[in-house]
Amino acid sequence: MEALISNYWWVLVALLCIVLYKYILRFLFGMVIVPEDRIGLITKKFVLFGSDRELPDGRIIAVKGEAGFQGKTLAPGLYFGMWFWQYSVTMEQFTIIPEGKIGLIMAKDGSEIPTGNILGQRVESDNFQDAVKFLDNGGQRGRQTSYITSGSYRINTMLFQVSVTDMIRIQESMVGIVTTLDGLPIEANQIAGKLVDGHNNFQDFDAFIKQGGNRGLQPQVILAGSYNLNPWAIQLEEIPMTEIAIGYVGVVISFIGTDGNDLTGADFKHGNIVGKGSKGVWLEPLGPGKYPINKYIMKVELVPTTNLVLNWASARSEAHNLDKNLSTITVRSKDGFPFNLDVAQIIHVPTTEAPKVIARFGNMVNLVSQVLEPTIGNYFRNSAQGSDVIAFLSTRKERQESAKEHIRKVLDEYNVNAVDTLIGDIVPPESLMKTLTDRKIAEEQKVTYETQKQAQETRQGMEKETAIADMQKDIVKAQQSVEIAERTASATVKKSEGDAAGVKLAVGAEAEATKMRAHAEAEATKARAQADSEAIKLRASAEAEQISLTGSAEAGKILAVGKSTAEAYELAVKALGGENFTRYKITEELSKGNVKLIPDVLIGGNHGGSAMDGLLGLKLMELMDPQARKEVVAVAEIVETKAKPKKDNINP
C-alpha cells in the first residue's frame, strides 16, 4: 500500500513537472523561450558584481549591463541564465509597416540634438533594430530624419516609438512644392533655399542636410509619383502644373537667384531682363505647354500672342477678361451734347516683345489700364470736342482711320502692335436723336408722297389712255356730233365757248384757293342767270309767235271750211232747189240726232183727229217720258236754226 502511494506521488510529480516545466526550468536554469513572432525586451533588476551598476545621468537604456532597460533584445529562440529574480523579460510583437506606409521613429534615449536642429541625424543601427549600436554610434534622442519602409522589424520599443503614416502621392498634372523643416538658415535676401542634389527628391533627408540644404521653401519641386517623405522633415503642398495655352507665351518672373546682367540694352529703361536662372524677368518666355513651376519663387505672366480684342462697351467683354473694367466712352460735343460711343481696339504683342511688356507693366491688366484705357478715352474725348454731334456721326469713317493711326503710334512706344481701331455703336442724346429721326421720317415721307404722287399720275394717265382707247368710237361719234352741232347751232357753239371759259376760270380759281373759287362761282351764277333770262325770253317769244300763228291758222281754217261749205251748199241749192235742199238737210240732221221722223202723236185737222187729241197725246207723253219731250223740242229748235240761215243764203 505504501509502495502504491509512493508511485502515485511520483506520477503526480511527473505530471506537474510536465505541465510546469517552463516555470521549473526558468527557476532552476533561468531558461527563457522567445516565440518566432516575438522579441524579448529585457529589464535588469540589479547588478550582482561589477563597477557599472547604475546608468549615467540622462540615460534610460543600458548598453553595458547596467541595471534598467536593456538595449539588447532577445530574438526568437532559447536562452538560459535569465533568472527571474534578476531579469524581467517582456514578449513584444514585431513592428510591422504595411504596404504604402512608412514608420516614423522617435528615440527616447541618445545624444542631445544640436541647437538649431529639430531632427536626429541617421546613424548605423540596422534600421533601428540594434538599439545598442544606435546609442554607441551617437544616435540622438527625439524625432529622427530616417524612417523605416514597409516590412517587419525587431524594434526595441523601450527605446524607439514607431508612428505609421502614409506615403506621399502626387497626382498627374500636379506638382509638389516642398518646405523643409530642418537644415541651415536661408541666405540673406533670398526667399528660398539653395538648390542641392543627391537627396532623391527629399526622400534621403540626411543627404540633404549633409550637403548644406536650407530649411524653408525649396526651389526644387516634386513631380507626379509616390514618395517616402518624412512629414517631420518636409511639408508638401500639391498644386496644378502651370499650363500655357496655345496662343499664349509665359513670361517668367523669378524671385530667387543671382542678379543677372540686363540683356535689353541701353534703350530699354523700364526694368532688367535677365537670362534663365537669374532673378528678374527672363528673356526667353515659355511656349505653350505644362510646366512644374513653383508659384512661390516664380511667377508666370500669360501674354496672348494672337490678336487681342478689347471692348470699351458696358454690355460686352471678351473671354480673356482683360476688358472687364472697360466701359462705354462718354464724350461731349462742341455744341454741348453728351453722347456715348463703343470702341473696340485690336492689339498684338509679338512673342519676342512679351518680356519687355511685362518688365514695363508687370502684367497685361496694367497695360490696359495704364496705357490703352487713357489713350483711347482721351483721344475720342478730344476728337468729340472739336465737332458737333451731327458732324461726328457723318464723319465716322474718317475719325476711325485717324484714331487708328494715332493709337498705332502711341502703342509702338510700348512694344505693342495696334492692329485696328473700330468705332462701334454711337448713342447721341435721346432728344437730339428724336429730332433727327423725325426729320428723317419727314424726308422719307416726302419722298414717299412724291413717289405715290407720280404713281397716281402715271395711273391716271394710264386710265385716261385706257378710257380714250375704250371710247374711241364714242369720241368719233362725238366729234361728228360736234361738227353737226357747230353747223346747225352757232348759239350752242357760243354757249360751249362760254362754258369753256367758265371751266378755265374754275381751274384757275382752284389754283388761287377758296377766294377765287367763290368769285368763279359768282361769275358762273351770273352767267347762268343771264343764260336763263335769255332762254326765258326766247321761249316766251316763241310761245307768243306760236300762239299767234296757231290762231291765224285756226281762223284761216275756219274761214276756209266755211267758204267751202257755203260753196257746197250753193251748188246743192242750185242742183236740188231751195226747198228740197232744206228738206234734205233737215232729214240729215234729224237722222244724226236720232229724232223720230214719224211723231208718236199726230195733231192735224184733215186726217180725222182733232187738235185736242193731239195736245192730250203730247201731255200724256210728257207725263210718261219727260226726256222724250225734251228731245222733240230740241229737234225742233235745231231745225229752226238750220233752216233760217239757209233761207237767208238762198234768198238774201
C-alpha positions as CSV (number, residue, x, y, z in Angstrom):
1,M,0.0,0.0,0.0
2,E,2.8,2.4,0.9
3,A,4.5,1.5,-2.4
4,L,1.4,2.2,-4.3
5,I,1.0,5.6,-2.7
6,S,4.7,6.4,-3.3
7,N,4.3,5.5,-7.0
8,Y,1.2,7.7,-7.2
9,W,3.1,10.7,-5.8
10,W,5.9,10.2,-8.3
11,V,3.4,10.1,-11.1
12,L,1.8,13.3,-9.8
13,V,5.2,15.0,-9.6
14,A,6.0,13.9,-13.1
15,L,2.7,15.3,-14.4
16,L,3.3,18.6,-12.6
17,C,6.8,18.8,-14.0
18,I,5.5,18.2,-17.5
19,V,2.8,20.9,-17.0
20,L,5.0,23.4,-15.2
21,Y,8.3,22.7,-16.9
22,K,8.7,26.3,-18.2
23,Y,8.5,27.7,-14.7
24,I,10.7,24.9,-13.3
25,L,13.4,25.4,-15.9
26,R,13.1,29.2,-15.5
27,F,13.5,28.9,-11.8
28,L,16.3,26.3,-11.9
29,F,18.2,27.3,-15.0
30,G,16.9,30.8,-15.9
31,M,15.6,29.5,-19.2
32,V,13.6,31.8,-21.5
33,I,11.9,30.8,-24.7
34,V,11.1,33.6,-27.2
35,P,8.5,32.7,-29.8
36,E,9.0,33.2,-33.6
37,D,6.8,36.2,-33.8
38,R,8.0,37.9,-30.7
39,I,11.0,39.8,-29.4
40,G,12.2,39.7,-25.8
41,L,12.6,43.1,-24.1
42,I,14.9,42.7,-21.0
43,T,14.8,44.7,-17.8
44,K,17.7,44.1,-15.4
45,K,16.6,44.5,-11.8
46,F,20.0,44.7,-10.1
47,V,23.8,44.0,-10.6
48,L,25.5,41.4,-8.5
49,F,29.1,42.4,-9.2
50,G,31.0,44.9,-11.4
51,S,31.6,48.6,-11.3
52,D,28.9,49.8,-13.7
53,R,25.9,49.2,-11.6
54,E,23.9,52.4,-12.3
55,L,23.1,54.2,-15.6
56,P,24.7,57.5,-16.4
57,D,22.7,60.6,-15.8
58,G,20.2,61.3,-18.5
59,R,20.2,57.8,-19.9
60,I,17.3,55.3,-19.7
61,I,18.7,52.4,-21.8
62,A,21.6,50.3,-20.5
63,V,24.2,49.2,-23.1
64,K,26.9,48.0,-20.7
65,G,25.0,45.7,-18.3
66,E,23.7,48.4,-16.0
67,A,20.5,47.8,-14.1
68,G,17.5,49.1,-16.0
69,F,16.0,48.8,-19.5
70,Q,18.5,46.9,-21.6
71,G,19.4,48.0,-25.1
72,K,20.0,44.4,-26.1
73,T,16.9,42.4,-27.0
74,L,16.2,38.6,-27.3
75,A,15.5,37.4,-30.8
76,P,13.2,34.3,-31.2
77,G,15.0,31.3,-29.6
78,L,16.0,29.6,-26.3
79,Y,18.1,31.4,-23.6
80,F,19.5,30.4,-20.2
81,G,20.7,32.3,-17.3
82,M,17.8,34.8,-17.3
83,W,16.7,34.1,-13.7
84,F,13.5,35.7,-12.8
85,W,14.8,37.3,-9.7
86,Q,17.4,39.3,-11.7
87,Y,15.8,39.7,-15.1
88,S,12.3,40.5,-16.4
89,V,11.7,39.5,-20.0
90,T,8.7,41.0,-21.8
91,M,7.5,39.4,-25.0
92,E,6.7,42.1,-27.7
93,Q,5.3,41.7,-31.2
94,F,7.4,42.6,-34.2
95,T,6.8,46.1,-35.6
96,I,5.0,45.7,-39.0
97,I,4.8,48.5,-41.5
98,P,2.1,47.8,-44.1
99,E,2.5,48.4,-47.8
100,G,2.1,52.0,-48.8
101,K,3.1,53.2,-45.3
102,I,6.3,54.3,-43.6
103,G,7.3,54.2,-40.0
104,L,8.5,57.3,-38.3
105,I,10.9,56.8,-35.4
106,M,11.3,58.8,-32.3
107,A,14.1,57.8,-30.0
108,K,13.6,58.0,-26.2
109,D,17.3,58.0,-25.4
110,G,20.5,59.1,-27.1
111,S,22.7,62.2,-27.5
112,E,21.3,65.7,-27.5
113,I,20.2,67.2,-30.9
114,P,22.4,70.1,-31.8
115,T,21.0,73.6,-31.2
116,G,19.2,74.8,-34.3
117,N,18.2,71.3,-35.5
118,I,14.9,69.6,-34.7
119,L,15.6,66.1,-36.0
120,G,18.1,63.5,-35.0
121,Q,20.5,62.5,-37.8
122,R,20.8,59.0,-39.1
123,V,23.4,56.6,-37.6
124,E,24.1,53.0,-38.4
125,S,21.7,50.8,-36.4
126,D,20.3,48.2,-38.7
127,N,17.1,50.2,-39.4
128,F,16.8,50.9,-35.6
129,Q,16.7,47.1,-34.8
130,D,20.1,47.4,-32.9
131,A,19.5,49.8,-30.1
132,V,23.0,49.3,-28.6
133,K,24.6,50.2,-31.9
134,F,22.3,53.2,-32.2
135,L,23.4,54.5,-28.9
136,D,27.0,53.6,-29.3
137,N,27.2,55.3,-32.7
138,G,25.9,58.6,-31.3
139,G,22.2,58.3,-32.1
140,Q,20.3,61.4,-31.0
141,R,17.1,61.3,-28.9
142,G,13.9,62.8,-30.4
143,R,12.4,62.6,-33.9
144,Q,14.6,61.0,-36.4
145,T,15.3,62.1,-40.0
146,S,15.3,58.4,-41.1
147,Y,12.3,56.2,-41.3
148,I,11.5,52.6,-42.0
149,T,9.7,51.4,-45.0
150,S,7.1,48.5,-45.3
151,G,8.2,45.2,-43.6
152,S,8.6,43.5,-40.2
153,Y,11.2,44.9,-37.7
154,R,12.5,43.8,-34.3
155,I,12.3,47.2,-32.7
156,N,13.1,47.7,-29.1
157,T,10.0,49.7,-28.1
158,M,11.6,50.7,-24.8
159,L,14.0,52.9,-26.9
160,F,12.0,53.6,-30.1
161,Q,8.5,54.7,-30.6
162,V,7.2,54.0,-34.1
163,S,4.4,56.0,-35.8
164,V,2.9,54.7,-39.0
165,T,1.9,57.2,-41.7
166,D,1.0,57.2,-45.4
167,M,3.4,57.6,-48.3
168,I,3.1,60.9,-50.3
169,R,1.4,60.6,-53.7
170,I,1.5,63.4,-56.3
171,Q,-1.3,63.2,-58.9
172,E,-0.9,63.6,-62.6
173,S,-0.6,67.2,-63.9
174,M,0.2,68.2,-60.3
175,V,3.4,69.4,-58.7
176,G,4.5,69.2,-55.1
177,I,6.0,72.3,-53.5
178,V,8.4,71.4,-50.7
179,T,9.1,73.3,-47.5
180,T,11.8,71.7,-45.3
181,L,11.6,71.9,-41.5
182,D,15.3,71.4,-40.8
183,G,18.6,72.5,-42.2
184,L,20.7,75.6,-42.5
185,P,19.0,79.0,-42.4
186,I,18.2,80.6,-45.8
187,E,20.7,83.1,-47.0
188,A,20.0,86.8,-46.7
189,N,17.9,88.5,-49.4
190,Q,16.6,85.1,-50.5
191,I,13.1,83.7,-50.1
192,A,14.0,80.0,-50.7
193,G,16.9,77.7,-50.0
194,K,19.6,76.9,-52.4
195,L,19.3,74.1,-54.9
196,V,21.0,70.9,-53.8
197,D,21.2,67.5,-55.4
198,G,21.6,63.9,-54.3
199,H,18.7,63.5,-51.8
200,N,16.4,61.6,-54.2
201,N,13.5,64.1,-54.1
202,F,14.0,64.7,-50.4
203,Q,13.5,61.0,-49.6
204,D,17.0,60.9,-48.2
205,F,16.8,63.9,-45.9
206,D,20.1,63.1,-44.2
207,A,21.8,63.6,-47.6
208,F,20.0,66.9,-47.9
209,I,21.3,68.0,-44.5
210,K,24.9,66.9,-45.2
211,Q,25.0,68.8,-48.5
212,G,24.0,72.0,-46.7
213,G,20.4,72.2,-47.6
214,N,18.4,75.1,-46.1
215,R,15.3,74.9,-44.1
216,G,12.2,76.6,-45.6
217,L,10.9,77.0,-49.1
218,Q,12.8,74.9,-51.7
219,P,13.3,75.8,-55.3
220,Q,13.0,72.2,-56.3
221,V,9.6,70.7,-56.8
222,I,8.4,67.1,-56.8
223,L,6.6,65.7,-59.9
224,A,3.8,63.1,-60.1
225,G,4.5,59.8,-58.3
226,S,4.7,58.1,-54.9
227,Y,7.4,59.2,-52.4
228,N,8.6,58.1,-48.9
229,L,8.8,61.5,-47.3
230,N,9.2,62.2,-43.7
231,P,6.4,64.6,-42.7
232,W,8.5,65.6,-39.6
233,A,11.1,66.9,-42.1
234,I,9.1,68.1,-45.0
235,Q,5.8,69.9,-45.6
236,L,4.3,69.3,-49.1
237,E,1.7,71.4,-51.0
238,E,0.2,69.9,-54.1
239,I,-0.8,72.4,-56.8
240,P,-1.7,72.1,-60.5
241,M,1.1,72.5,-63.0
242,T,1.3,75.8,-64.8
243,E,-0.4,75.5,-68.2
244,I,0.3,77.8,-71.1
245,A,-2.4,77.5,-73.7
246,I,-1.9,77.8,-77.4
247,G,-1.9,81.4,-78.5
248,Y,0.0,82.5,-75.3
249,V,3.5,82.7,-74.0
250,G,4.5,82.6,-70.4
251,V,6.9,85.3,-69.3
252,V,8.8,84.1,-66.2
253,I,9.5,86.4,-63.3
254,S,11.9,84.7,-60.9
255,F,12.1,85.8,-57.3
256,I,15.2,83.9,-56.5
257,G,18.7,83.6,-58.0
258,T,21.6,85.9,-58.5
259,D,21.3,89.4,-60.0
260,G,21.9,88.8,-63.7
261,N,23.1,91.2,-66.4
262,D,20.5,93.3,-68.2
263,L,20.0,91.9,-71.7
264,T,17.8,94.6,-73.2
265,G,20.4,97.3,-73.9
266,A,20.6,101.0,-73.1
267,D,17.4,101.9,-75.0
268,F,15.1,100.0,-72.7
269,K,14.9,101.8,-69.4
270,H,11.9,100.1,-67.8
271,G,13.5,97.2,-65.9
272,N,16.1,94.5,-66.3
273,I,15.5,91.4,-68.4
274,V,17.9,88.6,-67.5
275,G,18.9,85.2,-68.5
276,K,17.3,81.9,-67.3
277,G,18.2,81.1,-63.6
278,S,18.7,84.8,-62.6
279,K,16.5,86.9,-60.5
280,G,14.1,89.1,-62.6
281,V,12.2,88.8,-65.9
282,W,13.6,86.1,-68.1
283,L,14.5,87.0,-71.7
284,E,13.1,83.8,-73.1
285,P,9.4,83.2,-72.5
286,L,7.8,79.8,-72.1
287,G,5.9,78.4,-75.1
288,P,2.6,76.5,-74.9
289,G,2.6,73.5,-72.6
290,K,2.6,72.4,-69.0
291,Y,5.4,73.4,-66.6
292,P,6.2,72.4,-63.0
293,I,6.5,75.9,-61.7
294,N,7.0,76.7,-58.0
295,K,4.5,79.5,-57.7
296,Y,6.2,80.9,-54.5
297,I,9.5,81.5,-56.2
298,M,8.4,82.2,-59.8
299,K,5.5,83.9,-61.4
300,V,4.4,83.2,-65.0
301,E,2.6,86.1,-66.7
302,L,0.5,84.9,-69.6
303,V,0.8,87.1,-72.6
304,P,-1.6,86.5,-75.6
305,T,0.3,86.4,-78.9
306,T,-2.8,86.3,-81.1
307,N,-4.8,89.3,-82.0
308,L,-6.4,90.6,-78.8
309,V,-9.8,92.4,-78.9
310,L,-10.5,95.0,-76.1
311,N,-14.1,96.4,-75.9
312,W,-15.0,99.8,-74.5
313,A,-18.6,98.7,-74.1
314,S,-20.5,98.2,-70.9
315,A,-22.5,95.1,-72.1
316,R,-19.7,93.2,-73.8
317,S,-16.5,91.6,-72.6
318,E,-14.1,89.1,-74.2
319,A,-13.1,85.7,-72.8
320,H,-9.7,86.9,-71.7
321,N,-11.4,89.3,-69.3
322,L,-8.8,92.0,-69.7
323,D,-11.6,94.5,-70.7
324,K,-13.9,93.7,-67.8
325,N,-13.3,97.1,-66.3
326,L,-13.7,99.0,-69.5
327,S,-17.0,100.7,-70.2
328,T,-18.6,102.8,-72.9
329,I,-16.8,106.1,-73.5
330,T,-18.9,109.2,-72.7
331,V,-17.8,112.3,-74.6
332,R,-19.2,115.9,-75.1
333,S,-19.5,117.5,-78.4
334,K,-18.6,121.1,-79.3
335,D,-22.3,122.1,-79.1
336,G,-22.5,120.8,-75.6
337,F,-24.3,117.5,-76.2
338,P,-23.0,114.5,-74.2
339,F,-23.2,111.1,-76.0
340,N,-21.8,107.6,-75.7
341,L,-19.8,105.5,-78.1
342,D,-18.5,102.0,-78.1
343,V,-14.9,101.3,-79.2
344,A,-13.1,98.1,-80.0
345,Q,-9.2,98.0,-80.1
346,I,-7.3,95.1,-81.6
347,I,-3.7,94.7,-80.5
348,H,-1.0,92.2,-80.9
349,V,2.0,91.5,-78.7
350,P,4.9,89.8,-80.5
351,T,6.5,86.8,-78.7
352,T,9.9,88.5,-78.6
353,E,8.4,91.7,-77.1
354,A,6.3,89.9,-74.4
355,P,9.1,90.1,-71.8
356,K,9.5,93.9,-72.4
357,V,5.8,94.4,-72.0
358,I,5.8,92.5,-68.7
359,A,9.0,94.2,-67.5
360,R,7.4,97.6,-68.2
361,F,3.9,97.0,-66.8
362,G,4.1,93.8,-64.7
363,N,1.0,92.2,-66.4
364,M,-1.4,92.7,-69.2
365,V,-4.0,94.2,-67.0
366,N,-1.7,97.1,-66.2
367,L,-1.0,97.6,-69.9
368,V,-4.8,98.0,-70.5
369,S,-5.4,100.3,-67.5
370,Q,-2.3,102.4,-67.7
371,V,-1.9,102.9,-71.5
372,L,-4.8,101.7,-73.6
373,E,-7.7,103.0,-71.4
374,P,-6.5,106.6,-71.0
375,T,-5.0,106.8,-74.5
376,I,-8.2,105.7,-76.3
377,G,-10.6,107.5,-74.0
378,N,-8.8,110.8,-74.2
379,Y,-8.4,110.7,-77.9
380,F,-12.1,110.3,-78.5
381,R,-13.0,112.9,-75.9
382,N,-10.7,115.4,-77.6
383,S,-12.0,114.5,-81.0
384,A,-15.6,114.9,-80.0
385,Q,-15.0,118.4,-78.5
386,G,-13.9,119.7,-81.9
387,S,-17.1,118.7,-83.7
388,D,-20.8,118.8,-83.2
389,V,-22.8,115.6,-82.8
390,I,-24.2,115.5,-86.4
391,A,-20.7,116.1,-87.9
392,F,-19.2,113.4,-85.7
393,L,-21.8,110.9,-86.9
394,S,-21.4,111.8,-90.5
395,T,-17.6,111.6,-90.4
396,R,-17.4,108.3,-88.5
397,K,-15.1,106.6,-91.1
398,E,-12.6,109.4,-91.2
399,R,-12.4,109.6,-87.4
400,Q,-11.9,105.8,-87.2
401,E,-8.9,106.0,-89.5
402,S,-7.5,108.9,-87.6
403,A,-7.9,107.1,-84.3
404,K,-6.2,104.0,-85.7
405,E,-3.1,106.0,-86.8
406,H,-2.9,107.9,-83.6
407,I,-3.2,104.8,-81.3
408,R,-0.7,102.9,-83.5
409,K,2.0,105.5,-82.9
410,V,1.3,105.5,-79.2
411,L,1.4,101.7,-78.8
412,D,4.6,101.4,-80.8
413,E,6.4,103.1,-77.9
414,Y,5.2,100.4,-75.6
415,N,6.3,97.4,-77.8
416,V,2.7,96.6,-78.7
417,N,1.3,96.5,-82.3
418,A,-2.0,98.3,-82.9
419,V,-3.9,96.1,-85.5
420,D,-7.1,98.1,-85.8
421,T,-9.3,100.6,-84.1
422,L,-13.1,100.2,-84.6
423,I,-15.9,102.6,-83.6
424,G,-19.0,100.7,-82.6
425,D,-22.4,102.0,-81.6
426,I,-22.7,105.8,-81.3
427,V,-25.6,106.8,-79.0
428,P,-26.4,110.5,-79.3
429,P,-28.7,112.3,-76.8
430,E,-32.3,111.0,-76.9
431,S,-33.8,114.4,-77.6
432,L,-31.4,115.1,-80.5
433,M,-31.9,111.6,-81.8
434,K,-35.6,112.1,-81.8
435,T,-35.2,115.4,-83.7
436,L,-33.0,113.7,-86.3
437,T,-35.3,110.8,-86.5
438,D,-38.4,113.0,-87.0
439,R,-36.5,114.9,-89.7
440,K,-35.5,111.8,-91.5
441,I,-39.0,110.4,-91.3
442,A,-40.4,113.6,-92.7
443,E,-37.9,113.4,-95.6
444,E,-38.7,109.8,-96.2
445,Q,-42.4,110.6,-96.1
446,K,-41.9,113.4,-98.6
447,V,-40.1,111.0,-100.9
448,T,-42.9,108.5,-100.4
449,Y,-45.5,111.1,-101.1
450,E,-43.7,112.2,-104.3
451,T,-43.4,108.6,-105.3
452,Q,-47.1,108.0,-104.6
453,K,-48.0,111.2,-106.5
454,Q,-46.0,110.1,-109.5
455,A,-47.6,106.7,-109.3
456,Q,-51.1,108.2,-109.1
457,E,-50.3,110.5,-112.0
458,T,-49.0,107.5,-114.0
459,R,-52.1,105.6,-113.1
460,Q,-54.3,108.5,-114.1
461,G,-52.5,108.8,-117.4
462,M,-52.8,105.0,-117.9
463,E,-56.5,105.1,-117.0
464,K,-57.1,108.1,-119.3
465,E,-55.4,106.4,-122.2
466,T,-57.3,103.3,-121.5
467,A,-60.6,105.2,-121.3
468,I,-59.7,107.1,-124.5
469,A,-58.9,103.8,-126.3
470,D,-62.2,102.3,-125.0
471,M,-64.2,105.4,-126.0
472,Q,-62.6,105.9,-129.4
473,K,-65.8,105.1,-131.3
474,D,-67.8,107.4,-129.0
475,I,-65.2,110.1,-129.5
476,V,-65.5,109.8,-133.3
477,K,-69.3,110.0,-133.0
478,A,-69.0,112.9,-130.6
479,Q,-66.7,114.7,-133.0
480,Q,-69.2,114.2,-135.7
481,S,-72.0,115.4,-133.5
482,V,-69.9,118.4,-132.6
483,E,-69.4,119.2,-136.2
484,I,-73.1,118.8,-136.9
485,A,-73.9,121.0,-133.8
486,E,-71.4,123.6,-134.9
487,R,-73.0,123.8,-138.3
488,T,-76.6,123.7,-137.1
489,A,-76.5,125.7,-133.9
490,S,-74.0,128.6,-133.6
491,A,-75.7,129.6,-130.4
492,T,-74.7,126.3,-128.9
493,V,-71.1,126.9,-130.0
494,K,-71.2,130.2,-128.3
495,K,-72.5,128.7,-125.2
496,S,-69.9,126.0,-125.4
497,E,-67.2,128.6,-125.6
498,G,-68.7,130.4,-122.6
499,D,-68.7,127.1,-120.7
500,A,-65.1,126.5,-121.7
501,A,-64.2,130.0,-120.5
502,G,-66.0,129.2,-117.2
503,V,-64.1,125.9,-116.8
504,K,-60.9,127.8,-117.4
505,L,-61.7,130.3,-114.8
506,A,-62.7,127.4,-112.4
507,V,-59.3,125.8,-112.9
508,G,-57.6,129.0,-112.2
509,A,-59.7,129.5,-109.2
510,E,-58.7,126.1,-107.8
511,A,-55.0,127.2,-108.0
512,E,-55.8,130.6,-106.3
513,A,-57.6,128.8,-103.4
514,T,-61.0,129.4,-101.9
515,K,-61.4,133.1,-102.7
516,M,-61.0,132.7,-106.4
517,R,-63.3,129.7,-106.3
518,A,-66.0,131.8,-104.7
519,H,-65.6,134.5,-107.3
520,A,-65.8,132.0,-110.1
521,E,-69.0,130.6,-108.5
522,A,-70.4,134.1,-108.5
523,E,-69.5,134.7,-112.1
524,A,-70.9,131.3,-113.1
525,T,-74.1,132.0,-111.3
526,K,-74.4,135.4,-113.0
527,A,-73.7,133.8,-116.4
528,R,-76.3,131.1,-115.7
529,A,-78.9,133.7,-114.7
530,Q,-78.3,135.6,-117.9
531,A,-78.5,132.5,-119.9
532,D,-81.7,131.5,-118.1
533,S,-83.1,135.0,-118.8
534,E,-82.3,134.9,-122.5
535,A,-83.8,131.4,-122.6
536,I,-87.0,132.5,-120.9
537,K,-87.2,135.5,-123.3
538,L,-86.7,133.2,-126.3
539,R,-89.2,130.7,-125.0
540,A,-91.8,133.5,-124.3
541,S,-91.3,135.0,-127.8
542,A,-91.5,131.6,-129.4
543,E,-94.7,130.7,-127.5
544,A,-96.3,134.1,-128.4
545,E,-95.4,133.6,-132.0
546,Q,-96.7,130.1,-131.8
547,I,-100.0,131.2,-130.3
548,S,-100.3,133.9,-133.0
549,L,-99.6,131.6,-135.8
550,T,-101.9,128.9,-134.3
551,G,-104.8,131.5,-134.0
552,S,-104.2,132.7,-137.5
553,A,-104.1,129.1,-138.8
554,E,-107.3,128.2,-136.9
555,A,-109.1,131.3,-138.3
556,G,-107.9,130.6,-141.8
557,K,-109.0,127.0,-141.4
558,I,-112.5,128.0,-140.1
559,L,-112.8,130.6,-142.9
560,A,-111.7,128.0,-145.5
561,V,-114.1,125.4,-144.1
562,G,-117.0,128.0,-144.1
563,K,-116.2,129.1,-147.6
564,S,-116.1,125.5,-148.9
565,T,-119.3,124.7,-147.0
566,A,-121.1,127.7,-148.4
567,E,-119.9,126.9,-151.9
568,A,-121.1,123.3,-151.4
569,Y,-124.5,124.5,-150.1
570,E,-124.8,126.9,-153.0
571,L,-124.1,124.2,-155.6
572,A,-126.6,121.9,-153.8
573,V,-129.3,124.5,-153.8
574,K,-128.8,125.1,-157.5
575,A,-128.9,121.4,-158.1
576,L,-131.9,120.5,-155.8
577,G,-133.7,123.6,-155.3
578,G,-134.1,125.6,-152.2
579,E,-137.0,123.6,-150.6
580,N,-135.6,120.2,-151.5
581,F,-132.2,121.1,-150.1
582,T,-133.9,122.3,-147.0
583,R,-135.8,119.1,-146.6
584,Y,-132.7,117.1,-147.2
585,K,-130.6,118.9,-144.6
586,I,-133.4,118.7,-142.1
587,T,-133.7,115.0,-142.7
588,E,-129.9,114.6,-142.4
589,E,-129.8,116.4,-139.2
590,L,-132.7,114.6,-137.7
591,S,-131.1,111.3,-138.6
592,K,-127.9,112.4,-136.9
593,G,-129.8,113.4,-133.8
594,N,-131.9,110.2,-133.6
595,V,-135.1,112.3,-134.0
596,K,-138.2,110.3,-135.0
597,L,-139.4,111.3,-138.3
598,I,-142.9,110.0,-137.7
599,P,-144.3,111.5,-134.5
600,D,-145.9,109.4,-131.9
601,V,-148.9,111.8,-131.8
602,L,-150.1,113.4,-134.9
603,I,-152.1,116.6,-134.5
604,G,-154.0,117.8,-137.5
605,G,-157.5,118.7,-138.7
606,N,-157.8,116.9,-142.0
607,H,-156.9,113.3,-141.1
608,G,-159.7,112.5,-138.6
609,G,-158.1,113.8,-135.4
610,S,-158.8,116.9,-133.5
611,A,-156.2,119.3,-132.1
612,M,-157.3,118.5,-128.6
613,D,-156.5,114.9,-129.2
614,G,-153.0,115.9,-130.2
615,L,-152.4,118.0,-127.2
616,L,-153.7,115.3,-124.9
617,G,-151.3,112.9,-126.6
618,L,-148.3,115.2,-126.0
619,K,-149.3,115.8,-122.5
620,L,-149.6,112.2,-121.9
621,M,-146.1,111.6,-123.4
622,E,-144.7,114.3,-121.3
623,L,-146.0,112.7,-118.2
624,M,-144.9,109.3,-119.3
625,D,-141.4,110.4,-120.6
626,P,-140.2,113.9,-120.0
627,Q,-136.9,113.2,-121.7
628,A,-138.7,112.4,-124.9
629,R,-140.4,115.7,-124.9
630,K,-137.1,117.5,-124.4
631,E,-135.7,115.6,-127.4
632,V,-138.6,116.7,-129.6
633,V,-138.2,120.3,-128.5
634,A,-134.5,120.2,-129.2
635,V,-135.0,118.8,-132.6
636,A,-137.5,121.4,-133.4
637,E,-135.0,124.1,-132.3
638,I,-132.2,122.7,-134.4
639,V,-134.4,122.5,-137.5
640,E,-135.5,126.0,-137.0
641,T,-131.8,127.1,-136.6
642,K,-130.6,125.3,-139.5
643,A,-133.3,126.4,-141.8
644,K,-133.1,130.0,-141.0
645,P,-129.6,130.9,-142.3
646,K,-130.1,128.7,-145.3
647,K,-133.1,130.8,-146.3
648,D,-131.0,133.8,-145.8
649,N,-128.2,132.5,-148.0
650,I,-130.5,131.3,-150.7
651,N,-132.6,134.4,-150.7
652,P,-130.5,137.2,-149.4
